[in-house]
Amino acid sequence: MFIIGHLLNAVATILDLALSLYMWILIARAVISWVNPDPYNPIVRFLYSVTDPVLYRIRRIVPLYFGGIDFSPMILILAIVFVQSFLIATLKSLAFRLM
């Protein structure tokens, strides 16, 4: 059980880092959307290609778009924070019990 505990701890840490990185990418995309970015810029294209599939699903389920403000990135950030505080904390506590 010692090995499984360390494995779960490593998975939780990597998942936490990946979710944090995705949240910062989402924040960067939201900040870039405030200005008129060049659609041919590779950074802008990367940000849109990484975040558009998830944001499209959220917009399709919950169409929150009031007064020119898109609230789907905020919903996704709240979902990421929930997953980080619930799932990752659960995985880490389970891992420490198995160690």
C-alpha positions in Angstrom: 0.0 0.0 0.0 3.1 2.2 0.5 3.6 2.4 -3.3 0.0 3.1 -4.1 0.0 6.0 -1.6 3.0 7.6 -3.2 1.5 7.0 -6.7 -1.8 8.7 -5.6 0.2 11.6 -4.1 2.1 12.1 -7.4 -1.1 11.9 -9.5 -2.7 14.5 -7.2 0.3 16.8 -7.5 0.5 16.5 -11.3 -3.2 17.1 -11.6 -3.0 20.1 -9.3 -0.2 21.6 -11.4 -2.0 20.9 -14.7 -5.2 22.5 -13.5 -3.3 25.5 -12.2 -1.6 25.9 -15.5 -4.9 25.6 -17.4 -6.4 28.2 -15.1 -3.6 30.7 -15.9 -4.0 30.0 -19.6 -7.7 30.7 -19.3 -7.0 34.0 -17.4 -4.5 35.0 -20.1 -7.2 34.3 -22.8 -9.7 36.4 -20.9 -7.2 39.3 -20.5 -6.4 39.1 -24.2 -10.0 39.2 -25.2 -10.3 42.7 -23.6 -8.2 44.1 -26.5 -8.4 43.4 -30.2 -5.7 40.7 -30.6 -4.1 39.7 -33.9 -5.8 36.4 -34.8 -2.6 35.3 -36.7 -0.4 35.7 -33.6 0.8 32.2 -32.6 0.2 32.9 -28.9 -3.3 34.1 -29.5 -4.0 31.1 -31.7 -2.6 28.7 -29.0 -4.7 30.3 -26.3 -7.9 30.1 -28.4 -7.2 26.5 -29.5 -6.6 25.3 -26.0 -9.6 27.0 -24.3 -12.2 27.1 -27.1 -13.3 23.5 -26.9 -14.1 23.6 -23.1 -15.6 27.1 -23.2 -17.8 26.1 -26.2 -19.3 23.3 -24.2 -20.0 25.6 -21.2 -21.5 28.2 -23.5 -23.8 25.5 -25.0 -25.0 24.3 -21.6 -25.2 27.6 -19.8 -25.5 30.6 -22.2 -24.4 33.4 -19.9 -23.6 36.4 -22.1 -24.9 39.6 -20.7 -24.1 43.1 -22.0 -21.1 42.0 -24.1 -19.5 40.1 -21.2 -18.9 36.4 -21.5 -19.2 34.6 -18.1 -18.1 31.2 -19.3 -14.4 31.7 -18.3 -15.5 32.6 -14.8 -17.7 29.4 -14.6 -14.7 27.3 -15.8 -12.4 28.9 -13.3 -14.8 28.2 -10.5 -15.1 24.6 -11.7 -11.3 24.3 -11.6 -11.1 25.7 -8.1 -13.8 23.3 -7.0 -11.9 20.3 -8.5 -8.7 21.5 -6.9 -10.2 21.9 -3.5 -12.3 18.7 -3.5 -10.8 16.1 -5.8 -7.1 16.9 -5.2 -7.5 17.3 -1.5 -9.4 13.9 -1.4 -6.6 12.2 -3.4 -3.9 13.6 -1.2 -5.6 12.6 2.1 -6.2 9.1 0.7 -2.6 8.9 -0.3 -1.4 9.9 3.2 -3.7 7.3 4.7 -2.2 4.6 2.5 1.4 5.6 3.4 
